């Protein structure tokens, strides 16, 4: 019995060490990627490209057995934004769908990281002209933000919805959202301009 217990104990210690190593690796790479302040600027793209293989590798290594890693999730949203800006819509969509799925599976539906993934995916859909899908995601994100964080934290989702409604010719609905945006303290006079 003691030998069996020792093997189980050693295996658990190895797994704990591996998980610690993996968490440290994710934290280091994500933290360093976070030093790139504006992934949308072309002068940052060379730096972004250096991180993509490392982030992908860690993302694959961090499987479902480890749950969701919030640092990785947040970084994936930024990486997807970079990919979208470079015209990699399919890559950005796949990354955000996987990130959103992980968040929905391991976190609450109105968790800020789940909502952030929804917003990111909605932006990709909007860029692809998939307005109905983008509207659905932004509506969910806005409702989740309002439920979890209160009405003051829905402004970005409302602006996104107003912009999409305007693009679809749904001017009355856009105007209602803009009126709410302005009444809640926005300094912009036209939230979808």
N, C-alpha and C positions, 0 to 999 in steps of 0.2 A: 504494500500500500504506500509506503514512504517513497519508493522509487517512482511510482505512478504520479503521486502528488508533486514530486520534484520536477518531473517532465512537464506537467501541466503548469506549474508555477513558472518554470523557465520559459515555456512558450508564451505565457501571458506577459512576462517581462519583455520578451523580444517584440511582441506585438505592441506593447506600450512604448518601447523605444522607437519602433518603426513609426508609430503614429506621431510621436514627438518630433522625430526627424522630418516627417512629411509636413506637419504643421509649421515647423520652422522654415522649411523650404518654401512653402506657399507664402508665408509671411514675408520672407526676404524678397522673393521675386515680385510679389504684388506691391510691397512697399517701395521697391525700387522703381517699378513701373509708375507708381503714384507720383514719383518725382517729376515725371513729364507732365507739366501743368496743363498744357493745352494740346491735346491729341489732334485737334482739328487744324492746327497750323502745319503747313507743308514742311517747314524746317524741323518739325518734331518727328516726321514720318520715318526717317532713317532710324532714329532711336526706338520708335515703336516696333519696327520690323525686327529689331534685335531680340525683343522680348517674346514675340509671338510663339516661336517654337518651344520656348521654356514654359510659357503659360499653358500651351496645349498639352505638353507632356505632363505637367503637374495636374492639369484638369482630368486627364485620362487616369492618372495614378490615384487621384482622390475619387474613389468610386462611391457608389451608393452605400456601401457598408460603413463608410465614415460619416454619413449624414451630409449636411450642407456646410460648406465653409463660407462664412459671410464675407471674409476678405476676398476670396476667390470670386464669389458671386458679384461683388461690387466691381472688381477689376474686369470681369467678363463683360459687364455692361459698358464700361469705358472702352474695352477692346472692340466690342461690337460697334460702338459709335465711330471709332477710328475706321473700322472695316467699311461701314456704310459711307463714310466721307470719301473713301478711296474707291467707291463703286462696287465693293464686295457685298452686295445685298444678300445674296444667298448664304454666304458665310456668316454674316452678321445675324441673319434670321435664324440659322441653325444653332449658333452659339446662344442666342437669347432664348430660343425655345427650350433648349436643354437647361439653361440656367433657371428659367421660369418654372419648368417642370420640377427641378430639384427643390426650388423654394416652395412651391405649392405642396410637394410631398412631405417636406420636413418642417416647414414653418406654417404659420397661420396665413390665411388668404389675405388678411389686411396687414401683414407684417411689412414694414417699410422696404425691405429688400425684395419681397415679392412684388410690391407695387412699383418699385424702381425698374424691375425687369419688365413688367407690363408696359410701363411708359417707354422704355427703350425699344421694345418690340413694336409698339404702336408707331414710333417715329420711323422705323424701318419700313413698316407697311405703308405709311403715308408717302415715303420717298418712292415706293414702288407703284403708287397710285391705287393701292388697295385700301381705299378710304373706309369702306364699311367695316372691315376687320380692325382698322385703326380706331375707329369710333367706338366699337364694342370694347376694346381693351382700355381705352381712355375713360369710358364710362365706368368700367369696373374699378380702375385705378382711382378715379375721382371719388367714387362711393366708398371705397376702402380707406382712402386717405381721410375723408370726412369722418368716417366711423372711428378710425383709430386715433387720428391726430387732431380732429376738429376742423371746422370750415376754413380756418386760416391756412391750412396746408394743402388745399385743393387747387390753388391758383394756377400752378403749372399745368395740371391736367385740364382745367377749364379753358386756359388759353389755347392748349393744343386742340381741344374739342371745338372751340370757336373758330380756329383756323381751318380745321377740317370741314366744319359746317359751311364756312364761307366758300371753300374750294368746291363744295358740292352744290353751291347755289342755295343753301338752306339759310338764307340771310336772317330770317326772323329768329331762328334758334341761336344763331351766332350772336345776334344783338342781345338776346336775353342773357347769355353767358357773359358777354362784355359788360352789361349793366351790373351784373352781380360782381364781376371782377372789380369794377370801378367803385362800387359801394363798399367793397371789402378792403379798400385802401390802396389799390394799384395806382401808380403814378402815371401809367400809360393811359392815353385817352382812347386809343383804339387797340384792343387787346389782340386782334388778329392781323394787324398791319405788318 
